[in-house]
Amino acid sequence: MAEVIRATVVPRRNARGGRGSAEHLIAGLRCLYRRAAADGLSPETCNPALKAAKPGRLPSARRAVADVRLAEINEVVASTEGDPVLESLLQRLHSETGCSRGQRWHCGRRTWTTSSV
């Protein structure tokens, strides 16, 4: 079943040959059989998903931005209209911490609750 899933996966630019799909299928089946055994619907020894080996993970394809390219990005950010100082600070936040755009907005947000007396 995992091989069928792997063969029919939709190829994308960052595709890894369906390894992730096969891994998720096996993990899902293991969970399903584990729950069935916990509910008494199936004996624990009758779990074929435990016999299936998960595909090994490939090394990460993520790489750091080259220093020259990062310098070009910083130069463009610092020369933008509006508030170049603020934009440069935000760019530094992203490049040094790996912070995503969504996380940036939650940095200073606080939730205030009031209780009615």
Disulfide bonds with the S-S distance in Angstrom:
none
